[in-house]
Amino acid sequence: MAQRTQETITTPPTVSRCVERITLPASEMPRSWYNVQADLPFRLHPPLSPASGKPVSPAELGRIFPPQLLEQEMSGERSIPIPEEVLDILSMWRPTPLVRATRLERALRTPARIYFKHEGVSPTGSHKPNTAVPQAYYNRQHGILRLTTETGAGQWGSALAFATQMLGMSCRVYMVRVSYDQKPYRRTFMRLYGAEVLASPSTNTQAGRAVLAENPDSPGSLGIAISEAVEEAAGREDTNYSLGSVLNHVLLHQTVIGLEAKKQLALVGEVPDFIYGCHGGGSNFGGLALPFIPDILEGAPLRAVAVEPDSCPTLTRGRFAFDYGDTAKLTPIVKMYTLGHDFIPPASHAGGLRYHGAAPLVSALLDAGVIGAQAVGQSEVFAAARLFARTEGIVPAPESAHAIAAVVRQAEELREEGRSAVILFSLSGHGLFDLAAYEAHLDGKLADFAYPGEAIAASLARLPQVDEPVA
């Protein structure tokens, strides 16, 4: 039987709570990450080498990752201690508040009790520093003082820029071109923290030049930006690569979200019936949902749902198969839900959640029926975001608004059924750098785009042909 991951609250007298806001003292911040791999009833498929098609060796991964992160990637330990220096930086904003969305509840006239974990209070305005800080820390411990990475909407690039600045390091960010053009102030934000920001595809790498030779007006994709960042890291001894989602160690670091939420709900005697998180690569949804997976496996009547955009429907219309993590086929081949490594979402897509694949952990849980997934259209997403801003007073990131749209759907269903339930979701970040998209929504210029089935089929036809190893 899987063990419960909820930690005992040691100082309840110091915990403050008002009607709508549940907070924890700094002393109750999680001091260990929860590793769901220890409790899974199955094993994940090992990543494969892009060169040989065989399980990738530590030496291959060691070209771009420090050994501490590789150990966490493969670890079967249930609890992994958080280093003190990492805790010290995380304590700048953690624990984050759990908020009861009573005004949203009243607007929806729902009997549901809606709670959201507010990750937008971090220095960079999203959940991403939860993993950026430990990734930068372990690289510095290994003697690496320079990192490369990619970013879509800019949340991850901002987080790594912040983390490397806090730890006396430097970084270069390859930003998907359509976001680079749409969000100039997000670029400025990263530069304030000392990062260098390049539009991807760029002329700086072979991968970028190849894309531009074929399509000089390419809007870019996360797959392309990953290729550029990995290529640079692999070609320099002083540089490693850092990824903001997908990998096991990234989701591990994000479990501070769900671990705190468990404690906070326990303080008010609540247990969630539904958990929603937006999904691009899996870090936000995984961070909230993974600490609750043992409860689901033990039979708890809890439904955890990853919410993605119609224009990049990886979990809902993709295939659970081995695929490259990037466009140039430089990264390991992993078993995940994918739309194909050369998939490029439409430029009309506002916000992040642009990745062609999904975290192997989230993918395996979905394939096993432990969690669910749904896709929502852009119009519904921004309508839900507008309602949330006008009721709760927070402008959500478009990524977070995907979860809000699903929550609104669920709350309305409960109203029609006349049934009460507890809904928990993650507000992964604020949308103050996304006002151009909000302006387009308010002006009626944002259109829905459901990705054509024939385009998905064509992309999936180019998946790598590999011999599937035994999990």
N, C-alpha and C positions, 0 to 999 in steps of 0.2 A: 504494500500500500504506500502511495506517495506521501511524503511528509509535508505538513503544513509549513508555509514559509513566513507566516505572520510572526513578527517579533513581539516580545513582551514590552509594553510601555513601562519604563521603570520610574518615571517621574510624573504621574498623572496630576498631582496638585499644581504643577507649573504650566500645564497645558491650558492655553487660553482659547475660548470659543465664544463667538457671538452667534446670533440666530442664523446668519447666512455665511459665515466664514469660519473654517475650522483650521487652526494652526497648531504646529508642533514647535517646541523649543529646539534650539540648535543641538541640544544634547540627544535628541531623538532622531537626528539624521542617521540613515542607515550607515553602518560602518563596514558592511560587507555587501557585495553584489550577489544576487541570486542567479545561479546557473541552472536553467530549466533542463539542460541535457541530462542531469543526474536523475530526473524523474520521468523522462519520456519512456513510453512502453515500446519504443523502437529506436534504432540507431540511424543517425543521418548518413547519407551517402558521402564518402570522402570526395574532396575536390580532385579534379584530374589535371594533369599537366597539359598545357596547350601544345607542347612540343611532342609528347609521346602518347598522350591519351591514357596514361597510367596514373595511379594515385600520385599526387604531387609530393615532392620531397621537401623536408624542412629547408634544405639548402636553396631550393628554388624560391620559396617564399621568403627566405632570409635575405634575399636581394633587396627587398623593399619594406620588410616589416622587422621590428625588433623581436628577439626571442621571447620576451615576456608576453607580448600580445599573441604570439603563435601558441604559447602554452595555454593561454586563456581560450583561444579559438578551439582547441582540441580537448579542453579539460572536462573531466567527468565529476569534479568536485561540486557539491551543491552550493557551497558558500565560499566566496573568494574575497579576502580582506581588501579594503580600500586603503592605499597608502596614506599616511598622515599628511604629506604635503598636498596630495590631491584633495583630501577632506578639507584642508585649510582653505583652498581656493573655492571648492564647492560651497563652503559655508558662507560665502559672500551673498548667496541667494537661497540656499537650501536650509531647511525644508521649505518647499513651495506650498502655498495655501490650497486647500480644498474648499470650493465655494458652492453653496447651494444656490441654484439659479431660480430663485423664487419669482422674480419678475418675468422671466421667460415662461415659467410654469403658468402664471396668471394669464399671460398673453395667449397661450395655447389652450387655456381652459382645460388642462389635463390633470388627472389625479396622480400622474407620475411625479416622483421626487427626483429631480435632476441635479446631479453634482458634476462639477468639472474641476480637474486638476490644472491649476494655472501655471504653466511652464513659461509663459511670456514674461515673467518677472526676472528672468536671468539677465545678466549684463548685455547680452546680444539679442534678447527678446524672443528666445525660443528654447526648446529642450536640448538643442545640439551641443552646448558646452558640457553636458553631462558626460559625453564620451570624448569630446575634443581635449579636455584637460588631462584625463588619464592617458590618452594616446600620445599627447605631446610629452607628458612626464616620462613614460616608459621609453620613448625614443631618446630623450635627453639622458636617461639613465644608461642607455646603450652607447652614448657618445655621439648621437646624431643631433645636430643643431639646426637642420634645415629640412622642411617638409614641403611636398607638393600635394595638391589635391584638386578636386573638381567641385563645382557647385552649380545647382540649377537656379532656384529662386534666390539664392544668396544666403540662406540661413546657415548652412554648413560652412561655407567659406568664412562668414563672419565669426562663427564659433571657433574655427581653427586659428583665425587671425588673432582673436582674443587670447586663446590658450597659449599660443607660441609667444605672444607678447608678455604674458604673465610669467613665463618660464625662460625668458631670455633667448628665444629662438627666432627663426625667420621662416616665412613660407611664401610660396607662389600659388595662386589660385587660378585655375582655368575655369572661367565662367561661361556657361552655355550662352551663345551669342544672342539669342532672342531675349534672354533675361538681361544680359549685359546692356543691350540697347534700351530695354523697357525700364530698367531700374538703375539709373545713374547714381542715385544717392546710396544705394546698397554698395556699389563699388567704392564710393567715397568712405562709407562706414568701415569697410575692410581696410582701406588704405590708412585710415586714422589709427588702426591697430598695427600698422607697419607692414601689411601684406602687399605683395605685388599682384595685380589682377590683370589677366589677359583674356580677351574674348576667344572662345573656342567654337569652331575650329580656328587655329592660329597657324601662322607660318613658322612657329617656333619649333615644331616637331615634325617628324616624318609622317606621323598619323594625321596631323592637321593638314599638312600640305597635300596629302593624298585626297582627302575629302574636298578641299578647295579646288583641286585640279578637276575633279568630277563635277562639283557644284559650287561655283564661286559665291553663290548667294545662300549657301546652307545656313539654316537657322541654328544648327547645332543640336546636340542631344547629350544627355548624361553619359551615354555609351562612348561618344566621341571624346568628351572632356576627360573621362576616366583614362582612355587610351593615351591621351597627351600627358596626363600627370604621371601615369605609370611608366611611360617611355622615358620621361625625364629622370624619374627617380632611379630606374634601373640602369641608367647611363651615367650616374654620378655616385661616387663612393661617399660623398658627404651628405647625401640626401636620401630620405625615405619617403614612402607614400602613405597617406592617411585617408581613410574612407569613413564617410559619415553615416553609412547605413549598411544593410545587407549582411555583413559578416557577423559571426557568432559573438565575437568579443565586443562589437559595437552594441548589439542588443543587450548583452550582459551589463555593460556600463549604464544603460538606460533603465535598468530595473529599479533604480532608486525611485522612479516615478510611482510604480505600482506598489513597492514596499511601503512608501510613505502613505499612499492612498489607503492601503489596508489598515494601517494604524488609525488614520483619521476617521474612516468610516466606523471603525470599532468604537471610537469615542462617543459617537452619537447613536450607537446600536443599530447601524445599518449594514446590510449585505447587498451587493449589487445583483440585480437580475439580468441587466444588460450592460455590456462594456463596448464602447465604440471608440475607434481611433482612426485618424486618416492614415492612408497607406501609400507610400511611394516605393521605398525600398524595405521598410519594415521597422525602422528604429523607434518611431513614436508609438505606433500600435504595440510593438513588442515590449517597449519599456513599461507601458501601462498594463498590458494583458498577461505577460508571462508569469508574474508572481501569483496570478490567479489560476494558472493552468493546473496545478495539483488539485485544487478544489473541483475543477471541472472533471478531471480524471477520476476523482473519488465519488462523482455522481451529483455534485451540486447543480441545481437547476439554473445555471448561469450560461448566457449566450454571449460570446465575445466575437465581435464583427469588425473586420478590417474594411474601411471605406475608401474607394478609389475613384478617379474620374472616368467618365465614359470615353474620353479622348485618349486615355492610356490604360485600358482595362486588363492589366496583367493577370490579376487573380481570377477575374470573372470570365475572361475570354481567351486567356493564354493557355499554354500547355505545360504540364508538369514534366519537365524533361531536362537533360543536360544541355547547358548552353554557356557561351562565353559571357563574362561579366562586362565586356566592353566591345566596341565596334571593330577595333583593329586586331582582336583576338590575342591580346597580350596577357590577359589575366587567366587564372585557372578556370576550368570548365566545372560548373556546379549544377547540382540537381535542384531546380527551382521552377516556379511558374514563370513563364517567359513569353514575350511577344516576338522574340527573335532579336539577336544582338544588333542588327542593323536597322531596327525599328526607330523611326523619328516621329515624335508626336507633332501635331499641327502647331504652327506659330500662333494660331488663335487661342490656344490653351493658355489661360491666365494662371500664374502661380507655379508652384513646383509639382511634385508627384509625377515627374516625367520619365522615370526609369523604366527600361524595357523588362527588367526582371524583378525578383523579389527575394527577400531573405530566405535562405534554405530552411531555417527554423520555422518561419511563418508558413512557407510553402508546404513543409512536411505536416504541420499541424492541420492545415486546410485539407490536404489530400487525405489525411486520416479522419476527417470529419470532426476534429476537436474544436475548431473555430469555424466561423463563417466569413463570407465576403459579399459585398455589394458595390455596385457602381452607381454614381449619381451624375447628373448633367450639370453643366456650368451655370445655367440660369437658376436652377434650384439651389445650387451651392451659394451663389451670391445673394439670392433672396433670403436664405437662412442667415447668412452673415449680417445682412442689413437688419433683420429682426433682432439678432443677438446684440448688435451694437446699440440698437434703440431701446432695448430692454435692460441689458446687463451693463451697458456703458463701456464696453470693450470692443474695439475694432479688431476682429480676429484675422489671422493670416488666412489667405485663401485655402491653404492646405488644411488648416484646422476646421475651416468652414465645411469641408466635406463631411467630417464627423458630426458637425452641428446639423447639417441637412438630414443625416440619418437619424439623429436624435429627435428632430422635429417630426419626421415620419413616424417613429416609434411612439412618441408621446401622443400624437394624434390618433394612432391606432388604439392606444390604451384608453383614450377619451371615448372613442366610439364603442369600445368594449365595456366601458365603465369599470375598468380594472386598474388598481394601483400597482406600481412597481418602482424599483430604484434603478435609475439609469446613471451610469458613470461614463464620462468621456474625458479625453485629454485635449485641453486647449494648448496645442503645441507651440503657439507663438502669437504675437500681435501682428497686425497688418499695416503698421504705420509706414512701411516702405512699399506698400502695394496700392497706394491711393490712385495710381493711374488706372489700374484694373477696376477699382471701385468706381472711378469716374466713368469709365467705359460702360460699366453696368448701369449706373444711374442714367446715362445718356442713351441707353438701349442699343449699345453697339457691341455687346458681347453675345455671341451666338453659340448655341449648343453644337457639339460635333461628336457624333458617335463614330468611332473609327471603323472604316469599311471592312467587312469580313474578308473580302478578297485580298485586301492589302495585308491583313494579319496572316492569312493563309500563305501568301507569297513569302512573307518574312519567315514564318515557321518552316517553310520548305527548305530553308537554308540553315537549319540547325546542324550542329556538328554530328557526324555519325561516329559514335563511340561504343565500345563494348561496356555495358553497364556493370560496374563491380557490385559485389554483394555488400549490402549495407551492414 
